Amino acid sequence: MFDHIAFPTPYQTLEIPFPVQLTVKRLDLIHPQISGNKFFKLKYNLLEAKQQNLNQVLTFGGAYSNHIAATAYAAHYFGFQSIGIIRGEELAKQAFNPTLKTAQDFDMQLHFVSRAEYRLRYELEYLQQLKQRYPNTLTIPEGGTNELAIQGTKEILSADDQENYDVICCAVGTGGTIAGIIESSSDQQHILGFSALKGDFLKQDIQKWTNKTNWSLTDAYCCGGYAKTNSKLLQFMQHFEQQYAVPLEQIYTAKMMMGLFDLIQQGHFPVNARILAIHTGGLQGRIK
């Protein structure tokens, strides 16, 4: 399980007119469905389900959750049934977006719940009710972030990454990916997270998983909040893809790249800084 999914050559250096070196680690190329950070987050969760002889996985997400789509495929591929608790009862009556359609195509049971019920997703009593309703099931949190996910995301950086780059950048949703990267980073590296959500609460969430301090987080490029976009972001995304032939999506990776290019243009990084941007996949949800 997972062992036979091989990495292609995932690095792409971008030619930019600024005195820094910028390389993209193309985790979106790992696998067409279990792409990007989700490969690493799901790896040890599904191995745990197999070890416990469980036949189902259950998880949570919104309409644009890359985690929902990746979990649906991975569960289907490795012989598990999957259940998705989806925020928003009204979504059941609408045409599915590409993310939900992907989950449905891979046989995930989609259960649309009210926002009030969805807020209970971390409450022990609610989780126990779900366990009774769905026995023999491994429950994975929203976004896939738990101890098993951190174990996986620690593997994103290679030994060469730890030596060859000064700054590591990644998009941030629930904090599990950046936490694993921080944990596996070298002390002299700085880890810079670009939040897809507005607010400082993610800093506290990340601190639950790491005691290291060589990192920072900005929400300056979230375009007002999760899954929100504006014309500036969409124009940047189009120009970037035309210039570098690297596909982005508007929820995470385009915001990270827009923010990173803005900081580079401002001279935020030292001359000759070696920057590695982690492409976290999620391309099934991109605006075509």
Secondary structure as UniProt FT lines:
FT   TURN            3..4
FT   STRAND          11..14
FT   STRAND          21..26
FT   HELIX           27..29
FT   HELIX           37..51
FT   TURN            52..53
FT   STRAND          56..61
FT   TURN            63..64
FT   HELIX           66..77
FT   TURN            78..79
FT   STRAND          81..87
FT   HELIX           89..93
FT   HELIX           98..105
FT   TURN            106..107
FT   STRAND          109..113
FT   HELIX           115..118
FT   TURN            119..122
FT   HELIX           124..133
FT   STRAND          137..139
FT   HELIX           142..144
FT   HELIX           147..153
FT   TURN            154..155
FT   HELIX           159..164
FT   STRAND          167..172
FT   HELIX           176..184
FT   TURN            187..188
FT   STRAND          190..195
FT   HELIX           201..207
FT   TURN            208..209
FT   STRAND          215..218
FT   TURN            220..221
FT   TURN            223..224
FT   TURN            226..227
FT   HELIX           231..244
FT   TURN            250..252
FT   HELIX           253..265
FT   TURN            266..267
FT   TURN            271..272
FT   STRAND          274..279
FT   HELIX           283..285
//
